[in-house]
Amino acid sequence: MVGESIIRNEEITDSSLLSENEINRIIEMAWEDRTPFDAIEFQFGLNEAGVKALMKEQLKFSSYKMWRTRVVNCNTKHVKKRVDGIDRFKSNLQRSITLNKISKR
């Protein structure tokens, strides 16, 4: 199903099960400061460790190191570290992103 993001209930452990569009969207979400790992897991079934493995596989090593440094220093990537009052993981601009079934509900 090309061009269609699939909501999965099971946890993904192999990135070969993801389409190229899904991998690109996961990388984009991983780079966004306000998108927590829980949002990626909810939408794609890929937990934090899976996202880290995917990023290491898909990015150049220097880009991966830069991303990891950014994630470690970013309090909004982990729901438990977020400031009280932020209870959503979807920005208002996300509605315009194509191939995103969650934002179109």
Beta strands, then each sheet from edge to edge (+ up, - down):
end
